[in-house]
Amino acid sequence: MNNIPNVKLGVIAVSRDCFIVSLSRDRRINFASEVRKKGVDIFEAECVVENEKDALKAVEEVKKQGCNALIVFLGNFGPETPETIIAKYFDGPVMYVAAAEESKNNMINGRGDAYCGMLNCSYNLGLRKLNAFIPESPVGSAIELANLAVEFVPLARAIIGVKNLKIITFGPRPQDFFACNAPIKALYELGVEVEENSELDLLVSFKEHENDPRINDVLSDMAKELGIKGNKYPDLLPKLSQYELTLLDWAESHKGAREYVCFANKCWPAFPSQFGFEPCYVNSRLASRGIPVACEVDIYGALSEYVGACITNSPVTLLDINNTVPEDMYEEDIKTKFNYKLSDTFMGFHCGNTPFCMLCDGGINYQIIQNRLLENGGEPDITRGTLEGDIKAGDITFYRLQSTADSKLKAYIAEGEVLPVKTRSFGGIGVFAINEMGRFYRHVLIEKRFPHHGAVAFKHCGATLFSLFRFLGVEDISFNRPQGMLYESENPFTFRG
C-alpha cells in the first residue's frame, strides 16, 4: 500500500494559567504512555501551552518532528484562545480530547475541570470556524483516550490522503451511464485535484510503452500472483504488463503538486477493440497497492475507494449493487444457516477489478457481457482480461461518497458481510448480507438517487467513515436503519418491521 499516507502522531498538552501546569503535563505523560502500549508511536511536545506564544512554540516543535496529525490534550480546563489557534497553525488533522478526574482523594489540587473546558474549547473552535475532530466521548481516562488516539490514526490517514489527492480520469463516461455523472465542484471544495484526459491520451501512452524493458518483470509478478490455475491466458500477460506500466508511469509523471493519486477510467465499449484486452486485472493489481482504478470513469467511486483504502490500510473494491439472490439459493444456502431475510441479501458484482487476495480461486477470464456485444459470443480475444472469482467471506462495509447534480455531498454507510455461499455466476462477485438491506435499498439508494456503484472495504469501518464524512462537511449521511426506526420517506402504514 504505497499510495497511502503514513501518520506521525503528536500531542500537545494545554493548561489554563490558573490551574497547576504539572497536572496537565503529568496527565499527558500518562496518556502518551498508554498510547505507546497500544503500538502507536506518539511525539510529546515538551511545551505545555498556556498562552498564544506557547501555542506557536508547541506547533513548531511538533512540525520539526515531522508530525502530520495532532492531538490537543486538555489536562485541565485549558486556555480557550491558545488551545484553539493550535488547529489554525498546524497543517494537518487535529483531535481534541480532555482528561477525566482521577481519584476522589485528589479533588483539590488534582481537579482539572477539563469536562467543562471541552465545552468552551468546542465553542471557540466554532467561533473561529476551525475544522477539528472531537470524538464521540472526548473526556476520559488515560487508557480511554489512548483508545481514541488509536482510532484517530486511520481517520487522520484518510483526511491527509484526501487533502493531497489527485484523481486522474480517462473518459468520457460511457453513453447512457448517467449513474457515473460526476460534478467536480465538490471535489475542489474537499481539496481534491482532478485531471481529466481522453482515452486517446491513454492509448498514445500505452503504445509508447511497447517493448518497455520492464515488461518481463511485471509479467513474472503477474504469473506468480495468478499461479498456474489462475493464469488462463498467459499470452495476454505482456499486454497487461504494458498497460500496468502505462498507468503507473502516468500517475508518477502527473502527480504534480499532489502526493497521492487514484484513477477513474473508461473501460468499454471502445477500450477492448483499441487496446486488445479488458483492463480489469490491471485495475485490481493497482487497487491492491492503494491506487484504486474505478471503472466507467466513476470519479466519486474512485474517491470512495481511496478513503476506504486509507482507513483500512488494505485493498478495497468497487462493485455494482447488482442482482437479487435467487430464492432457491436463499432457501438452500442461507435461510437455515444465517440470520438474514431474503431481502437482506444481494449480489455485489463487477467484471473483475476486485484484488486477487480478496477472491476465492481467482483467475483471469473474459468479460461475458462485452463478448456478446463485441465478439458475437464467439471465442474470446479482445474481451479477455477480467479477474474472476467468488469474493471471500468476511466482514465488509458498503459505502459511497457522492455529489448531487447541484454539487452537494451526500454519503451512505452500511456494515455487513460476504456470506460463504457459492454464487454460481461470473465476474468478481459475492453474496452480500446487510441487515434491513431491502429498506435501505428503497429509502436510501433509490430515494436519495445514489448510483449503482458502491465501494467495499473488507472490514467493519463504519464508525471511522462516519467521522470522516462529518469532518469533510457531509451533512447527509445515511445508514441501514434497524427495525422500528423508520426512514423519513418510509410509509408507516406499509412498514412491516
PyMOL commands that set and color helices and strands:
alter all, ss='L'
color gray80, all
select helices_A, chain A and resi 21-37+52-64+80-89+114-127+142-163+178-180+185-190+199-208+215-230+234-253+270-275+280-287+299-312+327-333+342-344+356-358+368-374+437-446+462-471
alter helices_A, ss='H'
color red, helices_A
select strands_A, chain A and resi 9-14+42-44+69-74+94-99+139-140+165-171+193-198+260-265+293-295+316-323+345-350+359-366+384-391+394-403+409-418+428-433+453-457+476-479
alter strands_A, ss='S'
color yellow, strands_A
deselect
rebuild
show_as cartoon
